[in-house]
Amino acid sequence: MAGGPSTPELTAAVSNAGGLGFLAGALLSPEALDAQLSAVEALTRHPYGVNLFLPSARRGRAEELRDYRRRVAPLAAGLGVEPGEPTWNDDSVAAKIDVVCAHHPAAVSLTFGSPGGELTERIHAEIGALVVGTVTSAAEAETAASDGADLLVVQGIEAGGHRAVFVDEATDPNGGAATSIGPLLVEVRRAVDVPLIAAGGIMDGSGIAAALAFGAAAAQLGTAFLCSDEAGTSAVHRRALLDQTYERTVITRAFSGRPARGLLNEFAAGFTEGAPAAYPEVGAITGPLRAAATAAGRSDVPNLWAGTGWRAVTEASASDILARLTRELAAA
Ligand SMILES: Cc1cc2nc3c(=O)[nH]c(=O)nc-3n(C[C@H](O)[C@H](O)[C@H](O)COP(=O)(O)O)c2cc1C
């Protein structure tokens, strides 16, 4: 869970409690990732995973980005900042892969594209970690499996945060096929023969049991841990989730330029229509607004990522959340 919620403490706490904690490597400098991986390894001797975003090949259209920057400028002025420049970057992914290969995660997961045969071979050869692809359709699953991915995270439309679509289809508000986790597991299972990890809207043991019944080997939960003691989730984000400040979630490109699910706050309501399909350029434009609003304690502007099950979020330690999930799963 890149962008704040992920911490070495959360990753290690999940792994220490019998889960497989994942550290988010996206949106960090290679140096910060190195330090965070060392911190995880100091906090747990159990297996853990790390996730990276793959860069998008496509650049946003300059004119569209200029228009969007102009659209958010009055709101920025009200917050005492200027919108950022719409710069593209590759999230330093090559340097971060070198960093990951100098540590010993048990699993390396990749999002926003297929891992690729070369990267998969390198991770296998250098650190012997499992390579995990993240997919939203049977076609993406076939590509990732043929690249040698050992496991696939199958992300349903319910999931909080960014949709993992390999290519964001600009003409579609969801960026691609919008399949629910149950039917998606059935589709993907028919297409490939690798173990599947179900993700999207799972908040309790009955949700995990349902995912297993649909053929998943495991479940991945994000939103369920957003208000855990160890998460780095901002106070504004926590409060919006726990106080149920907003009524529903929405998929929007307004914050980052890629479709992502979060609470439908005022920014999402006002800027989703016409937001360019340009990641990470749109995120660079909105970054100063989101940061200023968060610092001011305002929930109307920042991205408040949340899956469709967000109402069931609880405040507890990660180990208590895992113990509850385990009990509920056994009961289910
Ligand atoms: C705040 C937040 C940040 C996320 N960041 C990432 C990320 O960095 N990489 C990634 O692959 N998925 C990310 N996701 C998606 C999760 O990996 C997972 O697919 C999703 O949380 C599952 O749905 P749920 O939130 O309903 O449990 C994020 C989700 C949330 C809620």
The ligand as an ORCA input file, in Angstrom:
! r2SCAN-3c Opt
* xyz 0 1
  C      -4.168      2.622      0.324
  C      -3.904      1.553     -0.681
  C      -2.693      1.539     -1.360
  C      -2.415      0.542     -2.301
  N      -1.189      0.522     -2.903
  C      -0.860     -0.522     -3.708
  C       0.468     -0.670     -4.188
  O       1.366      0.108     -3.867
  N       0.721     -1.712     -5.014
  C      -0.241     -2.626     -5.359
  O       0.046     -3.563     -6.092
  N      -1.500     -2.512     -4.906
  C      -1.816     -1.491     -4.066
  N      -3.089     -1.426     -3.543
  C      -4.065     -2.473     -3.905
  C      -3.909     -3.671     -2.975
  O      -2.726     -4.366     -3.277
  C      -5.072     -4.662     -3.095
  O      -5.263     -5.038     -4.431
  C      -6.344     -4.077     -2.561
  O      -6.105     -3.379     -1.366
  C      -7.355     -5.179     -2.316
  O      -8.641     -4.645     -2.101
  P      -9.139     -4.178     -0.643
  O      -8.506     -2.872     -0.395
  O     -10.612     -4.074     -0.841
  O      -8.715     -5.218      0.344
  C      -3.391     -0.435     -2.601
  C      -4.613     -0.409     -1.919
  C      -4.877      0.550     -0.970
  C      -6.197      0.516     -0.239
*
